[in-house]
């Protein structure tokens, strides 16, 4: 029932923005719900959401991208309506599924891949596995960087009680406005859902990446961070940027892990600057 509620809320919000839903079957048995929208003649973008979220996490960015971008937003968990042979799709399976989606939906056109949090982790793995499919990478507070305190991170994302949700809530928002503060009960429900537990259970140590892997990313890469993110610390983003040959790092002041919600205008500016400074050739 909870999963269905999140799915319906996402569908209502994205349909209101003019996006349309479709379901794509993969060779490994996943039924991936996707949202399409924007300008069919525009530059292709693949938008990947994070843990405990749905494609609706991109609602703040859609007004900027829809006029001149051809958008594909896959749902990466049951919260958004994707179903498959396992309770959650692991990173290797997601990488293969997304490679197929790009080839099918944007034939012959490398895409800009934007990933937030867990979506950023998957985006890095996708770019490493299939660099010919990725024209640019935009990583927003991405997970997956090996050189971090993963024990601390694990404690923050595993939620059993409402009190447990305080840590991840404080990581998400540095100074949330009133409207965002009303969302903590929804965060709690999402993070204690079977969808999130299954997603965490599907992660493997070998899925992480380090400086050697990042050094292999030859496409333009933008990193956007909330300067006060308590989940993936700003210092991790700065180290990642130093390891990437064509990396661009920007930290947004007074923002946490949910930077696109907490500081949407500054987030718009950061995305716009990345597109301007790293144009598609």
Secondary structure, 3 states (H helix, E strand, C coil): CHHHHHHHHHHHHHHHCCCEEEEEECCCCCEEEEEEEECCCCEEEEEECCCCCCHHHHHHHHHHHCCCEEEEEECCCHHHCCECCCCCCCHHHHHHHHHHHHHHHCCCCCEEEEEECHHHHHHHHHHHHCHHHEEEEEEECCCCECCCCHHHHHHHHCCCCCCCHHHHHHHHCCCCCHHHHCCHHHHHHHHCCHHHHHHHHHCCHHHCECHHHHCCCCCEEEEEEECCCCCCCHHHHHHHHHHCCCEEEEEECCCCCCHHHHCHHHHHHHHHHHHHHCCCC
